[in-house]
Amino acid sequence: MPSYSFTNKRTNLYIFLSAVFLTNALIAEIIGVKIFSGETLLGTQPAQIHLFGDFILDFNLTAGAVIWPFVFVTSDIINEYFGKAGVRRISFLTAGFVAYSFLIIYAVTTLPPAQFWLDVNAKDGAGNPININNAFQMIFRQGLGIIIGSLTAFLIGQILDASVFQYLRKITGSRKIWLRATGSTLVSQLVDSFVVLGIAFYVFGNWSLAQVIAVGIINYLYKATTAVLLTPVLYIAHYVIDRYLGKEHAEELANESAMSSFM
């Protein structure tokens, strides 16, 4: 039987990891409306990649892409110690909170602005006239298609990630953390990258299928590269957790999660 101290630590660990997961996912959804240039950030020339004939693509990414890799890592850590059930639980909970946040944000954007707020913010730093209320609405109101696409892709990606992770863990055992973490992310994000774009901009928008595929490729290349680069972070997290729980208890918890995932 696990000790009372270990039970508390296990509960606290799940709460902490879930909070990190939920917070980063929610932030990524909110800031995802901004598109930034990867080339400009790195000080390089636009890639100007020619795909599907005349379609030219640069490395332009959503700001949410900066945060999503940490969601992947946290998901893999939860999967390692709490299994697919633990990942599914927090994934559905997160999707619910994201949907709730969008409803509240949308409701707030419909509130009539105070005149003094419009007057105080009537000009930007350069003295150009602006309508702060319109800017507020444009930033926080994401289209219905983007919200549906994002939440659908998020849930599909998380469920697929959890399943592939545990499948690889069954093959590798407790060894090769990098293989199951990176492998599950590469598979799940391949689906995620195209589902979100397909629903948001092809089904609900006016993008062509070629454009969806082209942008999806760029997004996936970024996510795949980041997943590999974050491998050391995964090992550091495992080391810290093993020290916190105790090596024996940590291995026991990981083994239990693996067994329960295949029952």
Secondary structure by P-SEA (a helix, b strand, c coil): cccaaaaaaaaaaaaaaaaaaaaaaaaaaaaccbbbbccccccccccccccccccccccccccccccaaaaaaaaaaaaacccaaaaaaaaaaaaaaaaaaaaaaaaaaaccccaaaaaaaccccccccccaaaaaaaaccccaaaaaaaaaaaaaaaaaaaaaaaaaaaaacccaaaaaaaaaaaaaaaaaaaaaaaaaccccccccaaaaaaaaaaaaaaaaaaaaaaaaaaaaaaaaaaaaacaaaaaaaaaaaaaaaac
